[in-house]
Amino acid sequence: MRTEFRKAILPDEIRSLMAFDRKIFPRSDLFDVTAWKTCESYWMVVDGVKVGCCAFEKHVDFREDISEEGVNRSRKGSLYISSTGILPKFQGQGFGALLKSWEISYARYYGFTRMVTNTRKQNLPIIRLNRRFGFRVVRTTPRYYSGPTDSTVVMELLLQDRRRSARAV
Ligand SMILES: CC(C)(COP(=O)(O)OP(=O)(O)OC[C@H]1O[C@@H](n2cnc3c(N)ncnc32)[C@H](O)[C@@H]1OP(=O)(O)O)[C@@H](O)C(=O)NCCC(=O)NCCS
């Protein structure tokens, strides 16, 4: 089984990203063109087939839920994971864990010291998956989502700079 992670080409692949998103997320949670343009997105391709996709915003803290203007804030060293998804027909086979693991490696490789993500409170699969990889809940904000109404759970993972600590030893 050959697995690769490939950066989505913008703007050429925005339609593909949106079509992929529609197969995974409820209608109310879909990203629009502007949201995809804001992110850096990666496909997870298994034996030539797009199985999963994730999206990042670099040096960003997720604050939309608590800021009065409903916007995120820049924060050096913080990688915001705005989307992680595996096509339904490939779920439950460990691909979500593989993608999450790659996201964390990506963050470490590029020297991020923190990862932040958010999800529906009802979304136990991703909350469990994030917890398994060491993410902890930092807050739960009510009525963030509509269709259906739900809270957003904000989770973070603090990353040690292993290269620096190795040098310090
Ligand atoms: C969350 C998601 C990425 C997990 O992908 P997956 O390929 O099914 O996950 P895996 O097979 O690697 O399972 C990893 C872990 O996910 C969790 N999980 C997966 N399916 C689950 C389910 N139906 N119920 C509870 N936990 C579940 C478990 O912690 C599981 O670990 P376990 O096998 O030890 O129980 C996938 O369900 C998905 O794409 N969901 C829709 C999109 C979404 O909601 N994304 C998150 C918000 S951005």
The ligand as a MOL file (V3000), in Angstrom:
LIG
                    3D

  0  0  0     0  0            999 V3000
M  V30 BEGIN CTAB
M  V30 COUNTS 48 50 0 0 0
M  V30 BEGIN ATOM
M  V30 1 C -12.7140 11.5530 12.4120 0
M  V30 2 C -12.2090 10.7610 11.2180 0
M  V30 3 C -11.1450 11.5830 10.5020 0
M  V30 4 C -11.5910 9.4700 11.7150 0
M  V30 5 O -11.1210 8.7540 10.5860 0
M  V30 6 P -11.0740 7.1530 10.5580 0
M  V30 7 O -10.2800 6.7550 9.3810 0
M  V30 8 O -12.4390 6.6090 10.6730 0
M  V30 9 O -10.2990 6.8840 11.9210 0
M  V30 10 P -9.4710 5.5860 12.3190 0
M  V30 11 O -10.0050 4.3740 11.6430 0
M  V30 12 O -8.0250 5.8800 12.1780 0
M  V30 13 O -9.7960 5.5020 13.8450 0
M  V30 14 C -9.0040 6.2780 14.7200 0
M  V30 15 C -9.7560 6.6130 15.9580 0
M  V30 16 O -10.8180 7.4810 15.6370 0
M  V30 17 C -11.8270 7.3090 16.5830 0
M  V30 18 N -13.0110 6.8280 15.8960 0
M  V30 19 C -13.1080 6.4830 14.5920 0
M  V30 20 N -14.3870 6.1670 14.3010 0
M  V30 21 C -15.0780 6.3000 15.4480 0
M  V30 22 C -16.4440 6.1300 15.8060 0
M  V30 23 N -17.3550 5.7660 14.9010 0
M  V30 24 N -16.8100 6.3740 17.0890 0
M  V30 25 C -15.9100 6.7620 18.0120 0
M  V30 26 N -14.5980 6.9390 17.7290 0
M  V30 27 C -14.1990 6.7160 16.4840 0
M  V30 28 C -11.3190 6.3110 17.5620 0
M  V30 29 O -10.5850 6.9690 18.5720 0
M  V30 30 C -10.3970 5.5030 16.7280 0
M  V30 31 O -9.4990 4.8250 17.5150 0
M  V30 32 P -9.7630 3.2740 17.8850 0
M  V30 33 O -9.6380 2.5450 16.5800 0
M  V30 34 O -8.6920 2.9940 18.8600 0
M  V30 35 O -11.1620 3.2200 18.4580 0
M  V30 36 C -13.3800 10.3960 10.2620 0
M  V30 37 O -14.3860 9.8120 11.0320 0
M  V30 38 C -13.9500 11.5490 9.4780 0
M  V30 39 O -13.4180 11.9240 8.4270 0
M  V30 40 N -15.0700 12.1080 9.9440 0
M  V30 41 C -15.8020 13.1290 9.1910 0
M  V30 42 C -15.0380 14.4250 9.1260 0
M  V30 43 C -14.8840 15.0400 10.4760 0
M  V30 44 O -15.8200 15.0990 11.2510 0
M  V30 45 N -13.6500 15.5420 10.7440 0
M  V30 46 C -13.3360 16.1510 12.0040 0
M  V30 47 C -13.6580 17.5920 12.1030 0
M  V30 48 S -12.5230 18.5920 11.2000 0
M  V30 END ATOM
M  V30 BEGIN BOND
M  V30 1 1 1 2
M  V30 2 1 2 3
M  V30 3 1 2 4
M  V30 4 1 2 36
M  V30 5 1 4 5
M  V30 6 1 5 6
M  V30 7 2 6 7
M  V30 8 1 6 8
M  V30 9 1 6 9
M  V30 10 1 9 10
M  V30 11 2 10 11
M  V30 12 1 10 12
M  V30 13 1 10 13
M  V30 14 1 13 14
M  V30 15 1 14 15
M  V30 16 1 15 16
M  V30 17 1 15 30
M  V30 18 1 16 17
M  V30 19 1 17 18
M  V30 20 1 17 28
M  V30 21 1 18 19
M  V30 22 1 18 27
M  V30 23 2 19 20
M  V30 24 1 20 21
M  V30 25 1 21 22
M  V30 26 2 21 27
M  V30 27 1 22 23
M  V30 28 2 22 24
M  V30 29 1 24 25
M  V30 30 2 25 26
M  V30 31 1 26 27
M  V30 32 1 28 29
M  V30 33 1 28 30
M  V30 34 1 30 31
M  V30 35 1 31 32
M  V30 36 2 32 33
M  V30 37 1 32 34
M  V30 38 1 32 35
M  V30 39 1 36 37
M  V30 40 1 36 38
M  V30 41 2 38 39
M  V30 42 1 38 40
M  V30 43 1 40 41
M  V30 44 1 41 42
M  V30 45 1 42 43
M  V30 46 2 43 44
M  V30 47 1 43 45
M  V30 48 1 45 46
M  V30 49 1 46 47
M  V30 50 1 47 48
M  V30 END BOND
M  V30 END CTAB
M  END
